[in-house]
Amino acid sequence: MRPLTIASLLAPVVAVLACDYCYGPRNDAAHVRNVRRMQPDAQNATVLPRGPLAWGQLNFLHTTDTHGWLEGHLKEQNYGADWGDYVSFTRHMRQKAGNLGVDLLLIDTGDLHDGAGLSDATDPNGVLSNPVFENIDYDLLTIGNHELYIANISYLTFNQFAKVYGDRYVTSNVQIINPATGQFEYIGSQYRYFTTQHGVRIMAFGVLFDFTGSSNVTKVTKTAALVNETWFINAINYTKPIDLFVVIGHNPTRFNSSTSTFGTIYKTIRSIRPDIPIQAFGGHTHVRDFSVYDEMSTGLESGRYCETLGFLSMSGVKSSNYTGNMKPNGVPNPTQKAIKVSNGTATASASLSTATTLTSGLVYFRRYLDWNRLTFAYHAVGSQSSTFDFNSGENVTSQITEIRKELNLTTLYGCAPETYCQSCRPFGAEGNIFGLLETALAATVINESRADIPRLIIINTGTIRFDLVEGPFTLDDSFIVSPFPDAFQFIPDVPYSIASQVLGILNAGPYQKKRRDLETRDFDFLPLVGGDACVDPVIGGSSHDSHNGLRPRSGPMTRGKHRRQTTTLTPGYATIDDFGNDGDDTIHSKIPYYPQPNDLQANASFPTDGTLPSTVDLIFLDFIGPRYVIPALQKAGANYTVADIEYYLPASFTTNSYLPAYAKLAWQAGVPNCPVGQGVGYSNR
């Protein structure tokens, strides 16, 4: 993989720098270190996994939706490992596979940025984080929709990232205009046919969901058209033997997901090759999930944000070419046939199955590993941290630290006094982040020339991408919590009787997707057609998946702050999938999930005597103004149009700006030694 030189990488980068001061020494009582590696201010987990992994004939490690979190979760114990720790872990696991005489394949299914400062504080996103990511020697990778929104990011992927991995980067339905020829060509390879170290012959495809929000320099072929293309049919009917189809994609693995197109791929392959196993690896919905399609076909989805590492093993793949062990000695082996489990009882397999009896002999095992050093060391070397690190992993950890310093990501704005979550508390309850936002918006969204005029400030709750954890609130956290650059617009002097109806109308209306569509004024290309209707979907809503147990933050947080290893359950992932409820590698208590409204409203400069103003400045984000607020005003009986909209503040002050501004005003207690709390799912007090 490509060596990383910090100075050479930073030279062409226009970084987003906010250089007030960097926070000083940590409070030792708040930062208990179990090991030397990880990032200097990260914490390690204290709860061991439930037991060893089951190794089979063919084994997989799966990452997806990392979104730039290569530093790990610095304030969350159960996700404290960084990419360097993962580098060391994969080295151990490859050695272990070699010793057992089995195959281990590493897979990633896209979305490499838009989520943390390491990837997002540069222009273009990913200039510094991609080379860090490339230290993993993946066997198969594919592209995500976040690599396609902006032309220069797509070209960074095409010209650099894809070239690092060669034919292992598979983009079966994603193309880009090659500037040298002016013609569309595939960003990666259309497919990959290869033979594993021990002889399993694999045909792999990489299929993005039917994404319509890319720039005009890229195009995504809809899956319904892809499966009818001659090259695709020929690849299924390849001239060389195929023992296993592997379908990877930034694509939900569960067929009934609103954006999944895996069902179409599955049915096409199965109709042509009914006797060959199919293994899918997906992403995009940010959940842990395992789906059974038929007795020879399953799909794994492995969470998000370097919180989860998916592990899958399988035995029983028929191959006249296989030279390894079907049941490696000295370790557990997979035993579960591809049968859905419901309430602890085996039930019929997927409705799309063409099989009538279970005759394949295939058996499976899946686990969702929490992304921490304790977990990695446990599975790699029997929990012996002193023998865990490879030099290559330590170097990556150091590189991440240096990049964070160069980008000033540790710049401290204040100490968050408690943890505020997106969905673990009811809207308006203590610890719910949206109550904090109402206060922060009222305190910081102020046009000084109109400061005394009463104002209503409306934002969509989807501007928040992640929880705000108690402890230091830094430049990095501003990208983590509220990364999108949505500006504040307004209509002046709206009758309060009209303006006061807008919030209710918005919250009674359709779901507003989290990220605004990119517009011509943002980038130098033509307007986009449509948009991604499921960028970080709300799982469990009426228009989204209804599968039991799949919620992006109802069970995804495993946090805790203890001073020794413990068997006490901590809040975190509590996954239910087609194999039941035993997939989480570390057992946790479930974090509650509460639905949140589309929008929230802050009131400011209202009369101090408790009376209501006659008119207000109605302030809102540019994302929701023309599309939602204007129709709401018209529904309330006003005649406002887009022509009435003005900027309330300079466009440079965005939803990525107001929380740092608020932290400087209100969170100075404890600076620079901010204690870190227990995390999401715990009581704040």
Buried (B, 14 or more C-beta within 10 A) or exposed (E): BEEBEBEEBBEEBEBBEBEEEBBEEBEEEBBBBBBEBBBBBBBBBBBBBEEEBBBBBBBBBBBBBBBBBBBBBBBBBBBBBBBBBBBBBBBBBBEBBBEBBBBBBBBBBBBBBBBBBBBBBBBBBBBBBBBBBBBBEBBBBBBBBBBBBBBBBBBBBBEBBBEBBEBBBBBBBBBBBBEEEEEEEBBBBBBBBBBBBBBBBBBBBBBBBBBBBBBEBBBBBBBEEBBEBEEBEEBBEEEEEBBBBBBBBBBBBBBEBBBBBBBBBBBBBBEEBEEBBBBBBBBBBBBBBBBBBBBBBBBBBBBBBBBBBBBBBBBBBBBEEBEBBBBBEEBBBBEBBBBBBEEEEBEEBBEEBEBEEBEBEBBBBBBBBBBBBBBBBBBBBEBEBEEBBBEBBBBBBBBBBBBBEBBBBBBBBBBBBBBBBBBBBEBEEEBBBBBBBBEBBBBBBBBEEBEEBBBBBBBBBBBBBBBBBBBBBBBBBBBBBBBBBBBBBBBBEBBBEBBBBBBBBBBEBEBBBBBBBBEEEEBEBEEBEEBBBBBBBBBBEEEBBEBEBBBBBBBBBBBBBBEEEEEEBBBBBBBBBBBBBBBBBBBBEBBBBBEBBBBBBBBBBBEEEEEEBEBBBBBBBBBBBBEBBBBBBBBBEBEBEEEBBEEBBEEEBBBBBBBBBBBBEBBEEBBBBBBBBBBBBBEBE
